[in-house]
Amino acid sequence: MIDELKAQEEFRSGVREWLTRNLPTDWQQQMLGATEPQHVEFQKRWFGKLRAGGYIAPHWPVQWGGAGLSFAQQIVLYEELARAGAPRLVVYFISLFHVPATLLEWGTEAQRQRHLPAILRGDEIWCQGFSEPGAGSDLAALSTRAERQGDDYLVSGQKIWSSNAHLARYCLLLARTDPAAAKHKGISFFILDLRSPGVTCRPIKMLTGGAHFNELFLDQVRIPAANLLGQEGQGWSVAQSTLASERGLAALEFAERMRQAFQLLLRGAQEPAPWGARWIDDDEIRRQLVDIYARVATLRVLINKMLTRTLRTGASGTEPSIIKVYHSELLRDFTALGVRLGGLPAQCVQAVLMGGGYETGYWMHDYLYSWACTIAGGSNEIQRNIIAERALGLPREPQWPAER
């Protein structure tokens, strides 16, 4: 991948110059302890700046308003955004990645025309309605029902862990249309207007005090058949396209932000420990710092290997599962060390840096949230099953009979 990225040095310089001129130098001061409405408004302004610069949709085709950048250019762009400490567009993540990947492969022309331009204007925030209380890691066990009635489907059920659903207008929804079919075969994929009658959204308060996760309750919600994505019963295949849309770029950004945040740990290690000497003079702390540094470097190696394969073959194998487990557990240890170096003040949840990523230096919040990363996007237990079965060729996990 080194050669491919070296060829993009002119593009990299252009991105750096643009960030120097456009990245608000005081954005962290603005977003430290900001309210949710303030955060959403700031996200919209940063969205507008990126759009004006041609960087809001680097992976979208030009015909749909995207930049149509090569994959190598996309890698460079996300590296530079992370290195500059730019705010993450968390409110628009589903809108910019999952929705276009799904619509461009499975959507009708009318669906694309209706939603893609609106997303690029910043007018539509989307969420996902995949997981359920009884179907989280085992997504194929979902029980939300969609029954065809004339030109509509009537949908009833419950979804959970839907990020930013309370801010969203639309939802990518999985529902079972054929309960008699095999688990993966009886699922269909819909576009749900969250303002439809029968939709109830309830925020879930987290350990950190925040509440960007939500439950969605659907009570005989009417979805037009025109909002079906793909054919009825193809929902599982459509969902795989949705979940594969990031192509490792999010992992690259996380790793680069973690590499930058290591400097926060080093600064914390220069502070006095409770016994008077500096933390950095303690042998155990020095060993922990070296361990974290080596693991961050290893994470970059794993991601570079995955991106190289994707760049040259278009496939990524089981690397995303390996990286997901590795990153989430490293993040937990990284932020735990931050809490330790922060001393007694770091034992309290401080103000939250909205849009700041996972290693903001407000360590107790970062540490508490790191545990969610071992669950979100498919729990680490499920990821280990994928690695065992697909990469190592081990037998499938036994399916225990249902209790009687």
C-alpha positions, 0 to 999 in steps of 0.5 A: 500500500505504501506505493499507492499512497506515495502517489497521492502526496499532492492530494495529501498536501491539498487536504492538509492545506484545506484543513489548515484554512477550514478546521475551527481551531476552537471546536473542542472548546465549543463542544466541551460540555455542549448540549445535544442541540448545540452539538447537532448544530455544530455537526451541521456546520462542519458537514457544510464545510466538508461539503463545500470542500468536496470532502463530505462524500469521497466514496460516492459516485460523481453522478450522485454528487460524490467526489468519486475519489479512489480508495487510496485517496479516501485512505489519505483523506481519513488519515489527515482528518484524524491527524488534524483532530477534526470532529467526527461526523457521528450524527451523519455516519449512517447517512453517509456510509450505510445508506448510500451503500445500500441504495446504490446496490439495492435501491430503485431509481426513485429511492435514490433520487428521493434520498441521496441528494437530501443526504448530501444537503445535510437534510436527512439524518438516518439510523439503523433498526437491526438489533432487537432485545432477543436478536443482537449478536444473532441478528437472524433471530429477529422477530419484528414482523412485516405483513403485506396488506395491499400496497403497504406492509404493517410492521410490529416489533421492537428494535434496540441500540439504534444510535441517534434514532431520536435525531433521525428522520429515516431508519434502515429497518430489518423485519421478518416477512416470512416466519415459515422460511429459514432464519436468514431467508425470511427477512426483508429490508425497508426504509422506515419514516420515523414520523409514521404513526405507531413509531415510539422512540425511547432513549436509553441512558448509558453508564456515561450519562449520555443517551444516544442509543434508543429503543424503537417500538413499532405498533402496526406501522404502515410502510409503503411497499415502495420502501422495500429495498431489494425483493421480499426475503432478500433482507439478509443479503441487503444487510450484508452490503450495508454492514460492509460499506465502511471498507476499513476506513473507520478502523483506520481513523480510529487507529490514527486518532489513538496514535495521536491520543498517545501523547495525552498519556505521555503528558499524564505520565509527566504529572506527579503521582500520589507519592510525589514522584512523576508517574513516568518514573514508576517502572510499572507505568513505563511498562504499561506505556510501552505495552500500549504503544506497541499495541497501537503500532500493531493495530496500524499494521493490521489495518494497513494489511487489511486496507492493502488487500482491499485496495488490490483485491477488493476483499478483506477476509476476516480482518475486520473481525480481528481488528474489531476485537483487537481495537476494542480491547486495546481501547479499554486498556488505553483509557484505563491507563488514562484514568490511572494517570489522571489520579483522583480527579479522573475518577469522576465523569467530567464534561464530555467532548462531543464529537471528539472520538474515543480517546478525548482525554476526559478519561472516565467517560472514555473508559466507561464508553470503551466497554460499549465498543466490545459490544457494538457492531457485533460483540467480541464473542461473535467476532471470535466465532467468525475468526474461529470458523472462517479463518481457522476452519474450526467446527461451528459453535454447537446450537443448543436445543431450545429449553422446554 
